[in-house]
């Protein structure tokens, strides 16, 4: 009769064997499956033809902090949420035919931030850490250096060319990434006038919220950031204990609505849902005092999802016969990583991918250049020993040298460190919690950005220009060139032909007419 240790060992072998085969389909055991898949992939690649037309519409999706490990983990999470093992799943961005890498460093710093990077991918010029919409001649916090060193975004150039423009984000709309579309500031933290330094006030610099309203006329603005738009004596409509933070007494929402036709401001989902795109040319929706809630915490009765905001934005912007530019940010991916909470970051990434998918349904690839990228990565790693189908938020099937379990998602630094130097054991139940902090070896209050390259996914007109390893500012140049915007007004690209294709909006109209005719029979 086998001893207890032998029985335990045998049981473990059986368990591991089951784990190895649990998520493997029968067809994957045969070479024919993989050979067929390889041939199909080659044929797909051979059939890709570059679209040399001019882009009518431009959409830039920005996953803030969405490095390649985050993309991989989000892909598997998406599949697992759908009841699959996950590894074989594709994100919508995975299906984009053209791919490149982006070098993310700022001019003055190896590890970048979201302001300097936003200046690069939106304005086409690399900048210093913490500065927004200005050249690297502007040191951070130095307001007086700003004048004459401003750089303009693709959004601004698109508006100048007659297109409609929009910003959608899950952060505050005055945050660094969306702010790169319209603001010029020596410090990304100057959200309201109450944040300005004495030097900034003396030198005449304006806060980012003020610039949102006055610098460029933006058709659609959706996200958080209510408190920066109202005075200190204005009570927040949702949270009675919250007030505005402006010292100048201005109501910037009313200022934005002034002299606009078919313009609406909303602050909750009911008002948002009631907005008719057909009757609306300008829409500002601010759903939280600061950043929007994480997707895991979002109250669906109060705040719209990122996907819903993108849908509403496209329906409003696409009415312009000259086309549109739309910036979409999954901004709280970054915040989840900084907190060392991988679950929050990854659910935000999955929600961004849903928004990318909805945008694809509402636009036509023949005339819309869609780009998905990140501003920077994080020191987030996804590895360890795990069987196929293991939960993204689960533990490795082997023990560490200290005879304790470890999660397959970890951070290189951050708040998940242990003060006493003793690493606690962990199991899948603990690590799957919404606020579980993955372990980290270096003690920091906030986990840091990464330094490595990030991916650029692209489809649509001139998307083949995204190739190889590029400086991050290249993104803005390709988008401007594809749409023949400054400084590429003379790009001589032809508008796409719609022969043999039907735009999604026209298809919906035709289906509606068909249903009406059937009902009248």
TORDRENVEX-842524 format. One line per field, with one value per residue (C-alpha): residue number from 1; x, y, z. Coordinates in nm, 3 decimals. Layout:
// TORDRENVEX-842524
pos <- (NUM;...);
x <- (X;...);
y <- (Y;...);
z <- (Z;...);
***
This chain:
// TORDRENVEX-842524
pos <- (1;2;3;4;5;6;7;8;9;10;11;12;13;14;15;16;17;18;19;20;21;22;23;24;25;26;27;28;29;30;31;32;33;34;35;36;37;38;39;40;41;42;43;44;45;46;47;48;49;50;51;52;53;54;55;56;57;58;59;60;61;62;63;64;65;66;67;68;69;70;71;72;73;74;75;76;77;78;79;80;81;82;83;84;85;86;87;88;89;90;91;92;93;94;95;96;97;98;99;100;101;102;103;104;105;106;107;108;109;110;111;112;113;114;115;116;117;118;119;120;121;122;123;124;125;126;127;128;129;130;131;132;133;134;135;136;137;138;139;140;141;142;143;144;145;146;147;148;149;150;151;152;153;154;155;156;157;158;159;160;161;162;163;164;165;166;167;168;169;170;171;172;173;174;175;176;177;178;179;180;181;182;183;184;185;186;187;188;189;190;191;192;193;194;195;196;197;198;199;200;201;202;203;204;205;206;207;208;209;210;211;212;213;214;215;216;217;218;219;220;221;222;223;224;225;226;227;228;229;230;231;232;233;234;235;236;237;238;239;240;241;242;243;244;245;246;247;248;249;250;251;252;253;254;255;256;257;258;259;260;261;262;263;264;265;266;267;268;269;270;271;272;273;274;275;276;277;278;279;280;281;282;283;284;285;286;287;288;289;290;291;292;293;294;295;296;297;298;299;300;301;302;303;304;305;306;307;308;309;310;311;312;313;314;315;316;317;318;319;320;321;322;323;324;325;326;327;328;329;330;331;332;333;334;335;336;337;338;339;340;341;342;343;344;345;346;347;348;349;350;351;352;353;354;355;356;357;358;359;360;361;362;363;364;365;366;367;368;369;370;371;372;373;374;375;376;377;378;379;380;381;382;383;384;385;386;387;388;389;390;391;392;393;394;395;396;397;398;399;400;401;402;403;404;405;406;407;408;409;410;411;412;413;414;415;416;417;418;419;420;421;422;423;424;425;426;427;428;429;430;431;432;433;434;435;436;437;438;439;440;441;442;443;444;445;446;447;448;449;450;451;452;453;454;455;456;457;458;459;460;461;462;463;464;465;466;467;468;469;470;471;472;473;474;475;476;477;478;479;480;481;482;483;484;485;486;487;488;489;490;491;492;493;494;495;496;497;498;499;500;501;502;503;504;505;506;507;508;509;510;511;512;513;514;515;516;517;518;519;520;521);
x <- (0.000;0.134;0.235;0.055;0.336;0.324;-0.055;-0.025;0.246;0.039;-0.263;-0.062;0.059;-0.298;-0.412;-0.132;-0.208;-0.573;-0.473;-0.252;-0.530;-0.830;-0.845;-0.689;-0.928;-0.890;-0.804;-0.509;-0.339;-0.289;-0.038;-0.306;-0.484;-0.177;-0.068;-0.414;-0.409;-0.065;-0.172;-0.480;-0.269;-0.036;-0.329;-0.475;-0.140;-0.113;-0.457;-0.374;-0.354;-0.255;-0.536;-0.382;-0.690;-0.724;-0.878;-1.206;-1.219;-0.947;-0.990;-0.705;-0.762;-0.519;-0.481;-0.305;-0.034;-0.136;0.197;0.223;0.194;-0.131;-0.258;-0.180;-0.341;-0.649;-0.685;-0.691;-0.923;-1.165;-1.175;-1.213;-1.502;-1.668;-1.618;-1.313;-0.958;-0.862;-0.526;-0.680;-0.906;-0.849;-0.899;-1.051;-0.719;-0.548;-0.736;-0.589;-0.361;-0.074;0.152;0.452;0.641;0.658;0.959;0.807;1.086;1.046;1.313;1.441;1.356;1.399;1.078;0.797;0.476;0.136;0.186;0.514;0.392;0.057;0.246;0.436;0.154;-0.098;0.118;0.404;0.676;0.853;0.851;0.963;0.816;0.504;0.458;0.170;0.137;0.474;0.823;1.110;1.231;0.977;1.101;0.829;0.658;0.811;0.507;0.707;0.885;0.556;0.491;0.614;0.682;0.326;0.261;-0.080;-0.253;-0.403;-0.743;-0.685;-0.568;-0.868;-1.105;-0.924;-0.982;-1.357;-1.394;-1.589;-1.373;-1.426;-1.265;-1.385;-1.201;-1.252;-1.032;-1.105;-1.122;-0.851;-0.608;-0.278;-0.383;-0.702;-0.535;-0.276;-0.551;-0.609;-0.384;-0.045;0.096;0.423;0.260;0.001;-0.126;-0.267;-0.623;-0.801;-0.693;-0.663;-0.373;-0.167;0.155;0.220;0.471;0.212;-0.049;0.199;0.312;-0.046;-0.076;-0.425;-0.537;-0.622;-1.000;-1.003;-0.809;-1.054;-1.328;-1.132;-0.849;-1.027;-1.399;-1.454;-1.786;-1.796;-1.633;-1.715;-1.551;-1.499;-1.371;-1.676;-1.508;-1.258;-1.537;-1.725;-1.658;-1.596;-1.950;-2.108;-2.228;-2.180;-2.518;-2.437;-2.229;-2.358;-2.032;-1.832;-1.793;-1.617;-1.258;-1.235;-1.123;-1.221;-1.594;-1.639;-1.888;-1.692;-1.977;-2.199;-1.906;-1.871;-2.244;-2.247;-2.309;-2.345;-2.649;-2.780;-2.547;-2.611;-2.442;-2.521;-2.384;-2.565;-2.663;-3.033;-2.953;-2.687;-2.925;-3.183;-2.942;-3.044;-2.738;-2.955;-3.045;-2.711;-2.398;-2.218;-2.221;-2.033;-2.085;-1.898;-2.000;-1.776;-1.603;-1.262;-1.196;-1.476;-1.521;-1.340;-1.549;-1.569;-1.729;-1.930;-2.298;-2.470;-2.772;-2.561;-2.260;-2.237;-1.973;-1.678;-1.839;-2.163;-1.975;-1.783;-2.104;-2.273;-1.966;-1.935;-2.306;-2.277;-1.944;-2.018;-2.291;-2.018;-1.968;-1.603;-1.543;-1.417;-1.130;-1.203;-0.968;-1.070;-0.881;-0.906;-0.735;-0.784;-0.577;-0.291;-0.451;-0.514;-0.149;-0.023;-0.229;-0.080;-0.430;-0.406;-0.774;-0.885;-0.632;-0.723;-1.099;-1.040;-0.840;-1.120;-1.369;-1.146;-1.146;-1.526;-1.527;-1.288;-1.525;-1.829;-1.643;-1.563;-1.934;-2.020;-1.750;-1.614;-1.256;-1.232;-1.247;-1.158;-0.804;-0.822;-0.512;-0.474;-0.168;-0.041;0.144;0.374;0.393;0.416;0.646;0.368;0.470;0.260;0.440;0.517;0.420;0.055;-0.160;-0.359;-0.670;-0.530;-0.704;-0.523;-0.559;-0.473;-0.163;0.115;0.080;0.425;0.552;0.827;1.148;0.986;0.724;0.447;0.221;0.265;0.042;0.118;0.061;0.314;0.470;0.836;0.764;0.474;0.241;0.223;0.549;0.569;0.709;0.839;1.010;0.798;0.600;0.249;0.105;-0.176;-0.450;-0.683;-0.969;-0.759;-0.587;-0.915;-1.049;-1.117;-0.869;-0.603;-0.256;-0.014;0.316;0.611;0.974;1.042;0.845;0.678;0.351;0.268;0.393;0.593;0.561;0.772;1.036;0.999;0.834;0.457;0.252;0.070;-0.221;-0.369;-0.628;-0.779;-0.635;-0.254;-0.238;0.045;0.270;0.274;0.564;0.889;1.010;0.922;0.958;0.627;0.574;0.552;0.192;0.070;0.250;0.092;-0.255;-0.211;-0.071;-0.351;-0.615;-0.414;-0.400;-0.127;0.157;0.053;-0.230;-0.078;-0.057;-0.260;-0.437;-0.770;-1.091;-1.206;-1.451;-1.760;-1.837;-1.949;-1.958;-2.224;-2.148;-2.285;-2.514;-2.657;-2.704;-2.907;-3.121;-3.187;-3.279;-3.522;-3.688;-3.714;-3.882;-4.128;-4.218;-4.271;-4.493;-4.710;-4.775);
y <- (0.000;0.341;0.580;0.912;1.115;0.885;0.923;1.299;1.303;1.081;1.302;1.610;1.451;1.366;1.718;1.875;1.646;1.748;2.113;2.073;1.923;2.100;2.376;2.200;2.108;1.781;1.951;2.134;1.799;1.746;1.912;1.960;2.219;2.440;2.394;2.497;2.799;2.899;2.874;3.084;3.350;3.367;3.402;3.680;3.860;3.819;3.971;4.289;4.583;4.929;5.184;5.485;5.705;6.018;5.960;6.140;6.043;5.991;5.799;5.767;5.519;5.564;5.299;5.496;5.268;4.984;4.811;4.484;4.264;4.448;4.380;4.009;3.980;4.175;3.946;3.638;3.804;3.892;3.527;3.401;3.641;3.477;3.129;3.032;2.948;3.292;3.249;3.189;3.496;3.807;4.162;4.391;4.575;4.243;4.228;4.555;4.464;4.705;4.717;4.916;4.992;5.335;5.469;5.652;5.845;6.216;6.465;6.506;6.172;5.804;5.705;5.908;6.055;6.103;6.475;6.462;6.156;6.320;6.612;6.363;6.145;6.432;6.727;6.550;6.701;6.534;6.733;6.735;6.528;6.695;6.955;6.966;7.112;7.289;7.213;7.085;7.447;7.478;7.342;7.204;7.466;7.757;7.947;8.234;7.996;7.885;8.182;8.118;7.749;7.619;7.329;7.238;6.902;6.697;6.768;7.144;7.106;6.888;7.152;7.419;7.209;7.203;6.866;6.801;6.699;6.516;6.391;6.090;5.971;5.776;6.028;6.396;6.576;6.813;6.524;6.498;6.267;6.448;6.781;6.722;6.788;7.149;7.276;7.447;7.443;7.412;7.185;6.915;6.966;7.314;7.179;7.490;7.844;7.737;7.510;7.785;7.899;8.265;8.272;8.125;8.382;8.668;8.550;8.521;8.145;7.995;7.674;7.366;7.383;7.741;7.632;7.347;7.605;7.879;7.730;7.508;7.467;7.100;6.943;6.653;6.644;6.338;6.218;6.340;6.670;6.868;7.037;7.228;7.395;7.557;7.811;7.728;7.826;7.580;7.253;6.940;6.806;6.446;6.478;6.752;6.763;6.841;7.190;7.344;7.459;7.767;8.089;8.318;8.252;8.142;7.882;7.734;7.507;7.810;7.978;7.677;7.668;8.039;8.123;7.757;7.613;7.264;7.243;7.040;6.982;6.664;6.519;6.185;5.886;5.971;6.310;6.151;5.886;6.154;6.335;6.286;6.291;6.407;6.725;6.782;6.941;7.008;6.786;6.817;6.539;6.549;6.252;6.281;6.565;6.417;6.093;5.859;5.553;5.232;5.003;4.757;5.030;5.223;5.273;5.192;5.399;5.714;5.698;5.580;5.326;5.419;5.218;5.419;5.749;5.653;5.554;5.884;6.081;5.912;5.956;6.330;6.385;6.176;6.417;6.648;6.577;6.682;6.409;6.409;6.353;6.163;6.098;5.810;5.730;5.431;5.637;5.434;5.140;5.356;5.425;5.057;4.978;5.266;5.124;4.779;4.644;4.443;4.344;4.706;4.786;4.482;4.535;4.891;4.754;4.513;4.803;5.005;4.715;4.706;5.074;5.001;4.731;4.959;5.229;4.974;4.896;5.264;5.360;5.239;5.119;5.258;5.620;5.603;5.570;5.402;5.387;5.214;5.279;5.353;5.651;5.433;5.098;4.997;4.768;4.510;4.153;3.852;3.520;3.228;2.864;2.809;2.568;2.668;2.857;2.958;3.269;3.588;3.685;3.339;3.176;2.972;2.594;2.569;2.704;2.963;2.877;3.001;2.724;2.977;3.044;3.347;3.520;3.515;3.892;4.090;4.437;4.535;4.802;4.970;4.946;4.565;4.530;4.379;4.600;4.318;4.141;3.829;3.742;3.616;3.309;3.372;3.175;3.236;3.350;3.623;3.732;3.762;4.034;4.375;4.548;4.280;4.428;4.203;4.161;4.387;4.376;4.752;4.965;5.266;5.442;5.428;5.180;5.343;5.366;5.138;5.250;4.991;5.043;5.013;4.887;5.083;4.901;5.061;5.008;5.223;5.481;5.503;5.268;5.078;5.372;5.232;4.990;4.911;5.095;5.464;5.767;5.835;6.170;5.979;5.889;6.247;6.292;5.984;6.086;6.440;6.309;6.056;6.328;6.595;6.823;7.077;7.054;6.799;6.991;6.911;6.534;6.476;6.167;6.082;6.042;5.678;5.534;5.374;5.166;4.824;4.916;5.052;5.273;5.127;5.427;5.398;5.024;5.089;5.342;5.096;4.822;5.058;5.148;4.780;4.701;4.987;4.862;4.508;4.634;4.829;4.524);
z <- (0.000;-0.097;0.179;0.230;0.068;-0.237;-0.262;-0.238;-0.505;-0.737;-0.681;-0.766;-1.091;-1.189;-1.102;-1.306;-1.600;-1.588;-1.568;-1.874;-2.085;-1.934;-2.194;-2.492;-2.775;-2.963;-3.293;-3.137;-3.075;-3.449;-3.681;-3.946;-3.729;-3.691;-4.054;-4.176;-3.946;-4.073;-4.439;-4.369;-4.197;-4.498;-4.737;-4.524;-4.532;-4.910;-4.954;-4.762;-5.000;-4.878;-4.881;-5.055;-5.020;-4.812;-4.470;-4.418;-4.049;-3.789;-3.462;-3.213;-2.930;-2.643;-2.376;-2.104;-1.966;-2.199;-2.255;-2.445;-2.130;-2.055;-2.408;-2.371;-2.028;-2.144;-2.445;-2.223;-1.972;-2.254;-2.358;-2.002;-1.937;-2.239;-2.091;-2.298;-2.198;-2.329;-2.499;-2.842;-2.815;-3.025;-2.912;-3.174;-3.194;-3.270;-3.600;-3.729;-4.023;-3.960;-3.657;-3.536;-3.217;-3.057;-2.861;-2.568;-2.392;-2.322;-2.431;-2.075;-1.920;-2.003;-1.825;-1.984;-1.849;-2.009;-2.083;-2.272;-2.462;-2.547;-2.697;-2.913;-3.049;-3.079;-3.182;-3.359;-3.136;-2.844;-2.520;-2.158;-1.877;-1.733;-2.008;-2.252;-2.601;-2.594;-2.722;-2.510;-2.487;-2.205;-1.868;-1.644;-1.420;-1.617;-1.745;-1.893;-2.132;-2.289;-2.515;-2.868;-2.799;-2.838;-3.077;-3.222;-3.218;-3.498;-3.338;-3.372;-3.731;-3.815;-3.675;-3.876;-4.187;-4.123;-3.956;-3.637;-3.341;-3.013;-2.694;-2.495;-2.183;-1.861;-1.678;-1.619;-1.955;-1.830;-1.773;-1.957;-2.240;-2.348;-2.263;-2.533;-2.788;-2.690;-2.407;-2.395;-2.043;-1.856;-1.599;-1.656;-1.300;-1.362;-1.398;-1.262;-1.181;-0.816;-0.920;-1.085;-0.921;-0.846;-1.134;-1.371;-1.265;-1.295;-1.639;-1.764;-1.807;-1.814;-1.649;-1.856;-1.794;-1.922;-2.230;-2.291;-2.343;-2.520;-2.729;-2.983;-3.048;-2.964;-3.068;-2.821;-2.476;-2.261;-1.940;-1.585;-1.445;-1.329;-1.035;-1.248;-1.446;-1.156;-0.881;-0.517;-0.420;-0.669;-0.516;-0.721;-0.847;-0.752;-0.437;-0.199;-0.004;-0.321;-0.464;-0.759;-0.718;-0.937;-0.764;-1.054;-1.006;-1.366;-1.485;-1.774;-1.881;-1.942;-2.114;-2.344;-2.426;-2.513;-2.880;-2.981;-3.157;-3.079;-2.778;-2.461;-2.128;-1.930;-1.608;-1.568;-1.780;-1.801;-1.953;-2.172;-2.305;-2.385;-2.619;-2.981;-3.210;-3.498;-3.309;-3.136;-3.279;-2.950;-2.642;-2.314;-2.062;-1.728;-1.518;-1.210;-1.020;-1.111;-1.298;-1.401;-1.184;-1.268;-1.487;-1.195;-0.980;-1.241;-1.155;-1.487;-1.384;-1.337;-1.568;-1.931;-2.031;-2.250;-2.529;-2.500;-2.497;-2.811;-2.988;-2.906;-3.009;-3.348;-3.423;-3.356;-3.530;-3.839;-3.950;-4.081;-4.456;-4.417;-4.160;-3.803;-3.561;-3.240;-2.948;-2.719;-2.400;-2.173;-1.908;-1.595;-1.717;-1.596;-1.260;-1.191;-1.259;-1.043;-0.757;-0.815;-0.884;-1.203;-1.209;-1.230;-1.504;-1.715;-1.695;-1.816;-2.111;-2.203;-2.192;-2.424;-2.668;-2.659;-2.754;-3.041;-3.162;-3.146;-3.338;-3.608;-3.643;-3.682;-3.933;-4.266;-4.289;-4.644;-4.524;-4.153;-4.022;-3.681;-3.462;-3.125;-2.913;-2.562;-2.425;-2.216;-2.045;-1.676;-1.479;-1.505;-1.588;-1.683;-1.650;-1.423;-1.461;-1.538;-1.736;-2.042;-1.934;-1.596;-1.467;-1.562;-1.196;-1.066;-0.918;-1.071;-1.049;-0.890;-0.561;-0.522;-0.335;-0.015;-0.060;-0.119;-0.417;-0.641;-0.892;-1.265;-1.277;-1.075;-1.058;-1.049;-0.788;-0.613;-0.315;-0.321;-0.131;0.217;0.493;0.712;0.424;0.462;0.152;0.231;0.065;-0.181;-0.353;-0.647;-0.429;-0.271;-0.594;-0.788;-0.557;-0.711;-0.483;-0.450;-0.494;-0.678;-0.497;-0.578;-0.457;-0.447;-0.198;-0.361;-0.287;-0.658;-0.917;-1.196;-1.572;-1.787;-2.033;-2.310;-2.648;-2.689;-2.983;-3.253;-3.421;-3.734;-4.007;-4.280;-4.523;-4.512;-4.213;-4.383;-4.293;-3.941;-3.965;-3.789;-3.480;-3.477;-3.255;-3.082;-3.256;-3.589;-3.499;-3.531;-3.859;-4.017;-3.903;-4.036;-4.366;-4.410;-4.376;-4.565;-4.262;-4.181;-4.267;-4.531;-4.700;-5.040;-4.986;-5.309;-5.178;-5.342;-5.146;-5.130;-5.381;-5.233;-5.540;-5.427;-5.059;-4.828;-4.529;-4.202;-4.144;-4.497;-4.446;-4.129;-4.317;-4.600;-4.351;-4.180;-4.510;-4.597;-4.265;-4.315;-4.661;-4.530;-4.250;-4.495;-4.712);
***
